[in-house]
Amino acid sequence: MCILLSILDGVIHGLDRDDLAGNAFLRMSVYWISDFRYVFENGIFASVLLFVGAKIFETRTLMSIGYDTVDAAKIAVKGPDKDDIVWVGRRYGSSYEAEVVASALAERIGAAAKSA
């Protein structure tokens, strides 16, 4: 849409100014085309900023889980299982710590399934 409006903006601004002075519809079209062109261009700019910000936020939240500070030897990969799911997790120091984390994740998954 932005490309079409840019082309129309160039065509209309290339017209003779005397033609625009007498025709109110052409003068209105010039203003509308250029205004909508700027609205669409600013919408693209805002969308890009939102997308980049969301990607930065997503990357930061993935890293804050703790995989960026864990030694590679402490990461376990299991799978794929019968549902073609690969599980990636941390190895914990004790079985109690691992059981606490597993039960907390099971509660979160259960709560998410109930609310959906």
Sequence and secondary structure as in RCSB ss.txt:
>XXXX:A:sequence
MCILLSILDGVIHGLDRDDLAGNAFLRMSVYWISDFRYVFENGIFASVLLFVGAKIFETRTLMSIGYDTVDAAKI
AVKGPDKDDIVWVGRRYGSSYEAEVVASALAERIGAAAKSA
>XXXX:A:secstr
 HHHHHHHHHHHHTS HHHHHH HHHHHHHHHHHHHHHHHHHHHHHHHHHHHHHHHHHHHHHIIIIITTS GGGE
EEE   TT   EEEE  SSHHHHHHHHHHHHHHHHHHHHH 
